[in-house]
Amino acid sequence: MEQEKVWYPYHSPFDPCPPITVKTYSTPPNQYIHYQPMHLPQYPPMEALMRGTLWPALFSPYISKNC
């Protein structure tokens, strides 16, 4: 499941600002899992602490756009 979505905003020919042709946004994986299914795979305890979740299906990495 792709977490980053792409949006192409409308740009008017009369807009005085320079156009932003592509915008991206991310959607968290918990929006697609309505209930917790049984027997989901789990990270080992130390890896779960580093990732912030016990279940790989709910892991959503933060990627800074400033770099």
mmCIF file of the N, C-alpha and C atoms, coordinates in Angstrom:
data_MODEL
# 
_entry.id   MODEL 
# 
loop_
_atom_site.group_PDB 
_atom_site.id 
_atom_site.type_symbol 
_atom_site.label_atom_id 
_atom_site.label_alt_id 
_atom_site.label_comp_id 
_atom_site.label_asym_id 
_atom_site.label_entity_id 
_atom_site.label_seq_id 
_atom_site.pdbx_PDB_ins_code 
_atom_site.Cartn_x 
_atom_site.Cartn_y 
_atom_site.Cartn_z 
_atom_site.occupancy 
_atom_site.B_iso_or_equiv 
_atom_site.pdbx_formal_charge 
_atom_site.auth_seq_id 
_atom_site.auth_comp_id 
_atom_site.auth_asym_id 
_atom_site.auth_atom_id 
_atom_site.pdbx_PDB_model_num 
ATOM 1   N N  . MET A 1 1  ? 0.845   -1.172  0.000   1.00 0.00 ? 1  MET A N  1 
ATOM 2   C CA . MET A 1 1  ? 0.000   0.000   0.000   1.00 0.00 ? 1  MET A CA 1 
ATOM 3   C C  . MET A 1 1  ? 0.895   1.241   0.000   1.00 0.00 ? 1  MET A C  1 
ATOM 4   N N  . GLU A 1 2  ? 0.674   2.084   -0.961  1.00 0.00 ? 2  GLU A N  1 
ATOM 5   C CA . GLU A 1 2  ? 1.470   3.301   -1.086  1.00 0.00 ? 2  GLU A CA 1 
ATOM 6   C C  . GLU A 1 2  ? 0.941   4.355   -0.111  1.00 0.00 ? 2  GLU A C  1 
ATOM 7   N N  . GLN A 1 3  ? 1.816   4.907   0.721   1.00 0.00 ? 3  GLN A N  1 
ATOM 8   C CA . GLN A 1 3  ? 1.393   5.881   1.715   1.00 0.00 ? 3  GLN A CA 1 
ATOM 9   C C  . GLN A 1 3  ? 1.500   7.311   1.211   1.00 0.00 ? 3  GLN A C  1 
ATOM 10  N N  . GLU A 1 4  ? 2.283   7.549   0.178   1.00 0.00 ? 4  GLU A N  1 
ATOM 11  C CA . GLU A 1 4  ? 2.419   8.903   -0.338  1.00 0.00 ? 4  GLU A CA 1 
ATOM 12  C C  . GLU A 1 4  ? 1.565   9.061   -1.593  1.00 0.00 ? 4  GLU A C  1 
ATOM 13  N N  . LYS A 1 5  ? 0.718   10.063  -1.568  1.00 0.00 ? 5  LYS A N  1 
ATOM 14  C CA . LYS A 1 5  ? -0.186  10.335  -2.683  1.00 0.00 ? 5  LYS A CA 1 
ATOM 15  C C  . LYS A 1 5  ? 0.287   11.590  -3.416  1.00 0.00 ? 5  LYS A C  1 
ATOM 16  N N  . VAL A 1 6  ? -0.115  11.731  -4.668  1.00 0.00 ? 6  VAL A N  1 
ATOM 17  C CA . VAL A 1 6  ? 0.275   12.871  -5.497  1.00 0.00 ? 6  VAL A CA 1 
ATOM 18  C C  . VAL A 1 6  ? -0.988  13.598  -5.939  1.00 0.00 ? 6  VAL A C  1 
ATOM 19  N N  . TRP A 1 7  ? -0.927  14.912  -5.913  1.00 0.00 ? 7  TRP A N  1 
ATOM 20  C CA . TRP A 1 7  ? -2.050  15.733  -6.322  1.00 0.00 ? 7  TRP A CA 1 
ATOM 21  C C  . TRP A 1 7  ? -1.532  16.815  -7.256  1.00 0.00 ? 7  TRP A C  1 
ATOM 22  N N  . TYR A 1 8  ? -2.227  17.055  -8.356  1.00 0.00 ? 8  TYR A N  1 
ATOM 23  C CA . TYR A 1 8  ? -1.856  18.072  -9.343  1.00 0.00 ? 8  TYR A CA 1 
ATOM 24  C C  . TYR A 1 8  ? -2.873  19.213  -9.263  1.00 0.00 ? 8  TYR A C  1 
ATOM 25  N N  . PRO A 1 9  ? -2.560  20.279  -8.528  1.00 0.00 ? 9  PRO A N  1 
ATOM 26  C CA . PRO A 1 9  ? -3.522  21.366  -8.362  1.00 0.00 ? 9  PRO A CA 1 
ATOM 27  C C  . PRO A 1 9  ? -3.739  22.159  -9.660  1.00 0.00 ? 9  PRO A C  1 
ATOM 28  N N  . TYR A 1 10 ? -4.917  22.729  -9.738  1.00 0.00 ? 10 TYR A N  1 
ATOM 29  C CA . TYR A 1 10 ? -5.255  23.563  -10.894 1.00 0.00 ? 10 TYR A CA 1 
ATOM 30  C C  . TYR A 1 10 ? -4.471  24.869  -10.813 1.00 0.00 ? 10 TYR A C  1 
ATOM 31  N N  . HIS A 1 11 ? -3.983  25.304  -11.952 1.00 0.00 ? 11 HIS A N  1 
ATOM 32  C CA . HIS A 1 11 ? -3.271  26.573  -12.031 1.00 0.00 ? 11 HIS A CA 1 
ATOM 33  C C  . HIS A 1 11 ? -3.965  27.448  -13.069 1.00 0.00 ? 11 HIS A C  1 
ATOM 34  N N  . SER A 1 12 ? -4.476  28.571  -12.621 1.00 0.00 ? 12 SER A N  1 
ATOM 35  C CA . SER A 1 12 ? -5.167  29.491  -13.506 1.00 0.00 ? 12 SER A CA 1 
ATOM 36  C C  . SER A 1 12 ? -4.162  30.302  -14.321 1.00 0.00 ? 12 SER A C  1 
ATOM 37  N N  . PRO A 1 13 ? -4.461  30.604  -15.578 1.00 0.00 ? 13 PRO A N  1 
ATOM 38  C CA . PRO A 1 13 ? -3.562  31.454  -16.355 1.00 0.00 ? 13 PRO A CA 1 
ATOM 39  C C  . PRO A 1 13 ? -3.488  32.884  -15.812 1.00 0.00 ? 13 PRO A C  1 
ATOM 40  N N  . PHE A 1 14 ? -4.448  33.269  -14.980 1.00 0.00 ? 14 PHE A N  1 
ATOM 41  C CA . PHE A 1 14 ? -4.479  34.621  -14.421 1.00 0.00 ? 14 PHE A CA 1 
ATOM 42  C C  . PHE A 1 14 ? -3.908  34.686  -13.008 1.00 0.00 ? 14 PHE A C  1 
ATOM 43  N N  . ASP A 1 15 ? -3.388  33.574  -12.515 1.00 0.00 ? 15 ASP A N  1 
ATOM 44  C CA . ASP A 1 15 ? -2.814  33.539  -11.175 1.00 0.00 ? 15 ASP A CA 1 
ATOM 45  C C  . ASP A 1 15 ? -1.488  34.291  -11.172 1.00 0.00 ? 15 ASP A C  1 
ATOM 46  N N  . PRO A 1 16 ? -1.305  35.292  -10.290 1.00 0.00 ? 16 PRO A N  1 
ATOM 47  C CA . PRO A 1 16 ? -0.060  36.060  -10.285 1.00 0.00 ? 16 PRO A CA 1 
ATOM 48  C C  . PRO A 1 16 ? 1.112   35.318  -9.629  1.00 0.00 ? 16 PRO A C  1 
ATOM 49  N N  . CYS A 1 17 ? 0.827   34.271  -8.886  1.00 0.00 ? 17 CYS A N  1 
ATOM 50  C CA . CYS A 1 17 ? 1.895   33.529  -8.194  1.00 0.00 ? 17 CYS A CA 1 
ATOM 51  C C  . CYS A 1 17 ? 2.472   32.449  -9.099  1.00 0.00 ? 17 CYS A C  1 
ATOM 52  N N  . PRO A 1 18 ? 3.716   32.080  -8.887  1.00 0.00 ? 18 PRO A N  1 
ATOM 53  C CA . PRO A 1 18 ? 4.268   30.972  -9.674  1.00 0.00 ? 18 PRO A CA 1 
ATOM 54  C C  . PRO A 1 18 ? 3.524   29.677  -9.336  1.00 0.00 ? 18 PRO A C  1 
ATOM 55  N N  . PRO A 1 19 ? 3.285   28.836  -10.309 1.00 0.00 ? 19 PRO A N  1 
ATOM 56  C CA . PRO A 1 19 ? 2.480   27.643  -10.058 1.00 0.00 ? 19 PRO A CA 1 
ATOM 57  C C  . PRO A 1 19 ? 3.230   26.567  -9.270  1.00 0.00 ? 19 PRO A C  1 
ATOM 58  N N  . ILE A 1 20 ? 2.477   25.865  -8.471  1.00 0.00 ? 20 ILE A N  1 
ATOM 59  C CA . ILE A 1 20 ? 2.973   24.660  -7.825  1.00 0.00 ? 20 ILE A CA 1 
ATOM 60  C C  . ILE A 1 20 ? 2.335   23.512  -8.605  1.00 0.00 ? 20 ILE A C  1 
ATOM 61  N N  . THR A 1 21 ? 3.137   22.815  -9.376  1.00 0.00 ? 21 THR A N  1 
ATOM 62  C CA . THR A 1 21 ? 2.570   21.838  -10.302 1.00 0.00 ? 21 THR A CA 1 
ATOM 63  C C  . THR A 1 21 ? 2.229   20.510  -9.640  1.00 0.00 ? 21 THR A C  1 
ATOM 64  N N  . VAL A 1 22 ? 2.973   20.105  -8.620  1.00 0.00 ? 22 VAL A N  1 
ATOM 65  C CA . VAL A 1 22 ? 2.729   18.820  -7.967  1.00 0.00 ? 22 VAL A CA 1 
ATOM 66  C C  . VAL A 1 22 ? 2.808   19.000  -6.459  1.00 0.00 ? 22 VAL A C  1 
ATOM 67  N N  . LYS A 1 23 ? 1.828   18.462  -5.753  1.00 0.00 ? 23 LYS A N  1 
ATOM 68  C CA . LYS A 1 23 ? 1.854   18.433  -4.293  1.00 0.00 ? 23 LYS A CA 1 
ATOM 69  C C  . LYS A 1 23 ? 1.759   16.981  -3.858  1.00 0.00 ? 23 LYS A C  1 
ATOM 70  N N  . THR A 1 24 ? 2.465   16.641  -2.793  1.00 0.00 ? 24 THR A N  1 
ATOM 71  C CA . THR A 1 24 ? 2.400   15.287  -2.259  1.00 0.00 ? 24 THR A CA 1 
ATOM 72  C C  . THR A 1 24 ? 1.933   15.340  -0.813  1.00 0.00 ? 24 THR A C  1 
ATOM 73  N N  . TYR A 1 25 ? 1.260   14.297  -0.402  1.00 0.00 ? 25 TYR A N  1 
ATOM 74  C CA . TYR A 1 25 ? 0.822   14.163  0.983   1.00 0.00 ? 25 TYR A CA 1 
ATOM 75  C C  . TYR A 1 25 ? 0.808   12.683  1.332   1.00 0.00 ? 25 TYR A C  1 
ATOM 76  N N  . SER A 1 26 ? 0.897   12.386  2.600   1.00 0.00 ? 26 SER A N  1 
ATOM 77  C CA . SER A 1 26 ? 0.903   10.991  3.018   1.00 0.00 ? 26 SER A CA 1 
ATOM 78  C C  . SER A 1 26 ? -0.351  10.685  3.823   1.00 0.00 ? 26 SER A C  1 
ATOM 79  N N  . THR A 1 27 ? -0.780  9.447   3.707   1.00 0.00 ? 27 THR A N  1 
ATOM 80  C CA . THR A 1 27 ? -1.923  8.980   4.469   1.00 0.00 ? 27 THR A CA 1 
ATOM 81  C C  . THR A 1 27 ? -1.447  7.891   5.422   1.00 0.00 ? 27 THR A C  1 
ATOM 82  N N  . PRO A 1 28 ? -1.821  7.979   6.699   1.00 0.00 ? 28 PRO A N  1 
ATOM 83  C CA . PRO A 1 28 ? -1.381  6.960   7.648   1.00 0.00 ? 28 PRO A CA 1 
ATOM 84  C C  . PRO A 1 28 ? -2.069  5.626   7.379   1.00 0.00 ? 28 PRO A C  1 
ATOM 85  N N  . PRO A 1 29 ? -1.373  4.524   7.614   1.00 0.00 ? 29 PRO A N  1 
ATOM 86  C CA . PRO A 1 29 ? -1.936  3.211   7.301   1.00 0.00 ? 29 PRO A CA 1 
ATOM 87  C C  . PRO A 1 29 ? -3.151  2.848   8.140   1.00 0.00 ? 29 PRO A C  1 
ATOM 88  N N  . ASN A 1 30 ? -3.334  3.459   9.316   1.00 0.00 ? 30 ASN A N  1 
ATOM 89  C CA . ASN A 1 30 ? -4.490  3.101   10.133  1.00 0.00 ? 30 ASN A CA 1 
ATOM 90  C C  . ASN A 1 30 ? -5.809  3.554   9.506   1.00 0.00 ? 30 ASN A C  1 
ATOM 91  N N  . GLN A 1 31 ? -5.772  4.378   8.466   1.00 0.00 ? 31 GLN A N  1 
ATOM 92  C CA . GLN A 1 31 ? -7.001  4.755   7.769   1.00 0.00 ? 31 GLN A CA 1 
ATOM 93  C C  . GLN A 1 31 ? -7.535  3.621   6.915   1.00 0.00 ? 31 GLN A C  1 
ATOM 94  N N  . TYR A 1 32 ? -6.710  2.639   6.615   1.00 0.00 ? 32 TYR A N  1 
ATOM 95  C CA . TYR A 1 32 ? -7.117  1.552   5.745   1.00 0.00 ? 32 TYR A CA 1 
ATOM 96  C C  . TYR A 1 32 ? -7.396  0.262   6.504   1.00 0.00 ? 32 TYR A C  1 
ATOM 97  N N  . ILE A 1 33 ? -7.081  0.214   7.793   1.00 0.00 ? 33 ILE A N  1 
ATOM 98  C CA . ILE A 1 33 ? -7.360  -0.964  8.610   1.00 0.00 ? 33 ILE A CA 1 
ATOM 99  C C  . ILE A 1 33 ? -8.490  -0.585  9.558   1.00 0.00 ? 33 ILE A C  1 
ATOM 100 N N  . HIS A 1 34 ? -9.686  -1.092  9.306   1.00 0.00 ? 34 HIS A N  1 
ATOM 101 C CA . HIS A 1 34 ? -10.858 -0.682  10.087  1.00 0.00 ? 34 HIS A CA 1 
ATOM 102 C C  . HIS A 1 34 ? -10.931 -1.398  11.433  1.00 0.00 ? 34 HIS A C  1 
ATOM 103 N N  . TYR A 1 35 ? -10.445 -2.609  11.507  1.00 0.00 ? 35 TYR A N  1 
ATOM 104 C CA . TYR A 1 35 ? -10.387 -3.344  12.759  1.00 0.00 ? 35 TYR A CA 1 
ATOM 105 C C  . TYR A 1 35 ? -9.091  -4.153  12.755  1.00 0.00 ? 35 TYR A C  1 
ATOM 106 N N  . GLN A 1 36 ? -8.659  -4.558  13.925  1.00 0.00 ? 36 GLN A N  1 
ATOM 107 C CA . GLN A 1 36 ? -7.399  -5.272  14.020  1.00 0.00 ? 36 GLN A CA 1 
ATOM 108 C C  . GLN A 1 36 ? -7.634  -6.749  13.699  1.00 0.00 ? 36 GLN A C  1 
ATOM 109 N N  . PRO A 1 37 ? -7.121  -7.227  12.556  1.00 0.00 ? 37 PRO A N  1 
ATOM 110 C CA . PRO A 1 37 ? -7.282  -8.634  12.227  1.00 0.00 ? 37 PRO A CA 1 
ATOM 111 C C  . PRO A 1 37 ? -6.469  -9.514  13.187  1.00 0.00 ? 37 PRO A C  1 
ATOM 112 N N  . MET A 1 38 ? -6.910  -10.732 13.342  1.00 0.00 ? 38 MET A N  1 
ATOM 113 C CA . MET A 1 38 ? -6.180  -11.667 14.197  1.00 0.00 ? 38 MET A CA 1 
ATOM 114 C C  . MET A 1 38 ? -4.893  -12.104 13.503  1.00 0.00 ? 38 MET A C  1 
ATOM 115 N N  . HIS A 1 39 ? -3.900  -12.427 14.299  1.00 0.00 ? 39 HIS A N  1 
ATOM 116 C CA . HIS A 1 39 ? -2.638  -13.003 13.844  1.00 0.00 ? 39 HIS A CA 1 
ATOM 117 C C  . HIS A 1 39 ? -1.841  -12.087 12.913  1.00 0.00 ? 39 HIS A C  1 
ATOM 118 N N  . LEU A 1 40 ? -1.856  -10.791 13.174  1.00 0.00 ? 40 LEU A N  1 
ATOM 119 C CA . LEU A 1 40 ? -0.998  -9.880  12.419  1.00 0.00 ? 40 LEU A CA 1 
ATOM 120 C C  . LEU A 1 40 ? 0.451   -10.158 12.786  1.00 0.00 ? 40 LEU A C  1 
ATOM 121 N N  . PRO A 1 41 ? 1.379   -10.072 11.826  1.00 0.00 ? 41 PRO A N  1 
ATOM 122 C CA . PRO A 1 41 ? 2.789   -10.228 12.176  1.00 0.00 ? 41 PRO A CA 1 
ATOM 123 C C  . PRO A 1 41 ? 3.222   -9.110  13.124  1.00 0.00 ? 41 PRO A C  1 
ATOM 124 N N  . GLN A 1 42 ? 4.189   -9.420  13.972  1.00 0.00 ? 42 GLN A N  1 
ATOM 125 C CA . GLN A 1 42 ? 4.664   -8.452  14.957  1.00 0.00 ? 42 GLN A CA 1 
ATOM 126 C C  . GLN A 1 42 ? 6.175   -8.305  14.874  1.00 0.00 ? 42 GLN A C  1 
ATOM 127 N N  . TYR A 1 43 ? 6.639   -7.082  15.179  1.00 0.00 ? 43 TYR A N  1 
ATOM 128 C CA . TYR A 1 43 ? 8.076   -6.847  15.300  1.00 0.00 ? 43 TYR A CA 1 
ATOM 129 C C  . TYR A 1 43 ? 8.563   -7.449  16.610  1.00 0.00 ? 43 TYR A C  1 
ATOM 130 N N  . PRO A 1 44 ? 9.849   -7.785  16.697  1.00 0.00 ? 44 PRO A N  1 
ATOM 131 C CA . PRO A 1 44 ? 10.424  -8.135  18.000  1.00 0.00 ? 44 PRO A CA 1 
ATOM 132 C C  . PRO A 1 44 ? 10.335  -6.913  18.928  1.00 0.00 ? 44 PRO A C  1 
ATOM 133 N N  . PRO A 1 45 ? 10.310  -7.116  20.244  1.00 0.00 ? 45 PRO A N  1 
ATOM 134 C CA . PRO A 1 45 ? 10.087  -6.000  21.183  1.00 0.00 ? 45 PRO A CA 1 
ATOM 135 C C  . PRO A 1 45 ? 11.014  -4.802  20.999  1.00 0.00 ? 45 PRO A C  1 
ATOM 136 N N  . MET A 1 46 ? 12.318  -5.002  20.841  1.00 0.00 ? 46 MET A N  1 
ATOM 137 C CA . MET A 1 46 ? 13.234  -3.862  20.715  1.00 0.00 ? 46 MET A CA 1 
ATOM 138 C C  . MET A 1 46 ? 13.021  -3.116  19.396  1.00 0.00 ? 46 MET A C  1 
ATOM 139 N N  . GLU A 1 47 ? 12.761  -3.842  18.318  1.00 0.00 ? 47 GLU A N  1 
ATOM 140 C CA . GLU A 1 47 ? 12.504  -3.182  17.038  1.00 0.00 ? 47 GLU A CA 1 
ATOM 141 C C  . GLU A 1 47 ? 11.178  -2.427  17.081  1.00 0.00 ? 47 GLU A C  1 
ATOM 142 N N  . ALA A 1 48 ? 10.186  -2.979  17.768  1.00 0.00 ? 48 ALA A N  1 
ATOM 143 C CA . ALA A 1 48 ? 8.892   -2.295  17.916  1.00 0.00 ? 48 ALA A CA 1 
ATOM 144 C C  . ALA A 1 48 ? 9.061   -0.979  18.671  1.00 0.00 ? 48 ALA A C  1 
ATOM 145 N N  . LEU A 1 49 ? 9.932   -0.952  19.673  1.00 0.00 ? 49 LEU A N  1 
ATOM 146 C CA . LEU A 1 49 ? 10.186  0.301   20.395  1.00 0.00 ? 49 LEU A CA 1 
ATOM 147 C C  . LEU A 1 49 ? 10.853  1.333   19.497  1.00 0.00 ? 49 LEU A C  1 
ATOM 148 N N  . MET A 1 50 ? 11.749  0.897   18.637  1.00 0.00 ? 50 MET A N  1 
ATOM 149 C CA . MET A 1 50 ? 12.423  1.836   17.738  1.00 0.00 ? 50 MET A CA 1 
ATOM 150 C C  . MET A 1 50 ? 11.471  2.362   16.656  1.00 0.00 ? 50 MET A C  1 
ATOM 151 N N  . ARG A 1 51 ? 10.561  1.533   16.183  1.00 0.00 ? 51 ARG A N  1 
ATOM 152 C CA . ARG A 1 51 ? 9.649   1.934   15.112  1.00 0.00 ? 51 ARG A CA 1 
ATOM 153 C C  . ARG A 1 51 ? 8.387   2.619   15.617  1.00 0.00 ? 51 ARG A C  1 
ATOM 154 N N  . GLY A 1 52 ? 8.063   2.437   16.887  1.00 0.00 ? 52 GLY A N  1 
ATOM 155 C CA . GLY A 1 52 ? 6.893   3.095   17.451  1.00 0.00 ? 52 GLY A CA 1 
ATOM 156 C C  . GLY A 1 52 ? 5.602   2.322   17.277  1.00 0.00 ? 52 GLY A C  1 
ATOM 157 N N  . THR A 1 53 ? 5.674   1.102   16.792  1.00 0.00 ? 53 THR A N  1 
ATOM 158 C CA . THR A 1 53 ? 4.487   0.269   16.658  1.00 0.00 ? 53 THR A CA 1 
ATOM 159 C C  . THR A 1 53 ? 4.895   -1.194  16.729  1.00 0.00 ? 53 THR A C  1 
ATOM 160 N N  . LEU A 1 54 ? 3.983   -2.007  17.181  1.00 0.00 ? 54 LEU A N  1 
ATOM 161 C CA . LEU A 1 54 ? 4.248   -3.437  17.274  1.00 0.00 ? 54 LEU A CA 1 
ATOM 162 C C  . LEU A 1 54 ? 4.001   -4.148  15.948  1.00 0.00 ? 54 LEU A C  1 
ATOM 163 N N  . TRP A 1 55 ? 3.128   -3.576  15.115  1.00 0.00 ? 55 TRP A N  1 
ATOM 164 C CA . TRP A 1 55 ? 2.707   -4.249  13.884  1.00 0.00 ? 55 TRP A CA 1 
ATOM 165 C C  . TRP A 1 55 ? 3.298   -3.584  12.646  1.00 0.00 ? 55 TRP A C  1 
ATOM 166 N N  . PRO A 1 56 ? 3.967   -4.343  11.780  1.00 0.00 ? 56 PRO A N  1 
ATOM 167 C CA . PRO A 1 56 ? 4.525   -3.777  10.550  1.00 0.00 ? 56 PRO A CA 1 
ATOM 168 C C  . PRO A 1 56 ? 3.461   -3.145  9.648   1.00 0.00 ? 56 PRO A C  1 
ATOM 169 N N  . ALA A 1 57 ? 2.234   -3.643  9.703   1.00 0.00 ? 57 ALA A N  1 
ATOM 170 C CA . ALA A 1 57 ? 1.166   -3.079  8.861   1.00 0.00 ? 57 ALA A CA 1 
ATOM 171 C C  . ALA A 1 57 ? 0.833   -1.643  9.253   1.00 0.00 ? 57 ALA A C  1 
ATOM 172 N N  . LEU A 1 58 ? 1.146   -1.243  10.486  1.00 0.00 ? 58 LEU A N  1 
ATOM 173 C CA . LEU A 1 58 ? 0.844   0.116   10.943  1.00 0.00 ? 58 LEU A CA 1 
ATOM 174 C C  . LEU A 1 58 ? 2.067   1.023   10.965  1.00 0.00 ? 58 LEU A C  1 
ATOM 175 N N  . PHE A 1 59 ? 3.192   0.546   10.478  1.00 0.00 ? 59 PHE A N  1 
ATOM 176 C CA . PHE A 1 59 ? 4.412   1.356   10.469  1.00 0.00 ? 59 PHE A CA 1 
ATOM 177 C C  . PHE A 1 59 ? 4.349   2.379   9.341   1.00 0.00 ? 59 PHE A C  1 
ATOM 178 N N  . SER A 1 60 ? 4.623   3.617   9.668   1.00 0.00 ? 60 SER A N  1 
ATOM 179 C CA . SER A 1 60 ? 4.640   4.700   8.701   1.00 0.00 ? 60 SER A CA 1 
ATOM 180 C C  . SER A 1 60 ? 5.886   5.542   8.956   1.00 0.00 ? 60 SER A C  1 
ATOM 181 N N  . PRO A 1 61 ? 6.919   5.400   8.140   1.00 0.00 ? 61 PRO A N  1 
ATOM 182 C CA . PRO A 1 61 ? 8.146   6.159   8.393   1.00 0.00 ? 61 PRO A CA 1 
ATOM 183 C C  . PRO A 1 61 ? 7.960   7.647   8.117   1.00 0.00 ? 61 PRO A C  1 
ATOM 184 N N  . TYR A 1 62 ? 8.677   8.466   8.864   1.00 0.00 ? 62 TYR A N  1 
ATOM 185 C CA . TYR A 1 62 ? 8.675   9.907   8.632   1.00 0.00 ? 62 TYR A CA 1 
ATOM 186 C C  . TYR A 1 62 ? 9.838   10.241  7.717   1.00 0.00 ? 62 TYR A C  1 
ATOM 187 N N  . ILE A 1 63 ? 9.541   10.878  6.622   1.00 0.00 ? 63 ILE A N  1 
ATOM 188 C CA . ILE A 1 63 ? 10.571  11.286  5.674   1.00 0.00 ? 63 ILE A CA 1 
ATOM 189 C C  . ILE A 1 63 ? 10.542  12.805  5.587   1.00 0.00 ? 63 ILE A C  1 
ATOM 190 N N  . SER A 1 64 ? 11.602  13.441  6.049   1.00 0.00 ? 64 SER A N  1 
ATOM 191 C CA . SER A 1 64 ? 11.680  14.891  6.029   1.00 0.00 ? 64 SER A CA 1 
ATOM 192 C C  . SER A 1 64 ? 11.856  15.400  4.606   1.00 0.00 ? 64 SER A C  1 
ATOM 193 N N  . LYS A 1 65 ? 11.110  16.432  4.235   1.00 0.00 ? 65 LYS A N  1 
ATOM 194 C CA . LYS A 1 65 ? 11.228  17.016  2.909   1.00 0.00 ? 65 LYS A CA 1 
ATOM 195 C C  . LYS A 1 65 ? 12.217  18.169  2.868   1.00 0.00 ? 65 LYS A C  1 
ATOM 196 N N  . ASN A 1 66 ? 12.854  18.457  4.004   1.00 0.00 ? 66 ASN A N  1 
ATOM 197 C CA . ASN A 1 66 ? 13.815  19.555  4.080   1.00 0.00 ? 66 ASN A CA 1 
ATOM 198 C C  . ASN A 1 66 ? 15.205  19.148  3.572   1.00 0.00 ? 66 ASN A C  1 
ATOM 199 N N  . CYS A 1 67 ? 15.460  17.874  3.446   1.00 0.00 ? 67 CYS A N  1 
ATOM 200 C CA . CYS A 1 67 ? 16.787  17.408  3.038   1.00 0.00 ? 67 CYS A CA 1 
ATOM 201 C C  . CYS A 1 67 ? 16.932  17.384  1.542   1.00 0.00 ? 67 CYS A C  1 
# 
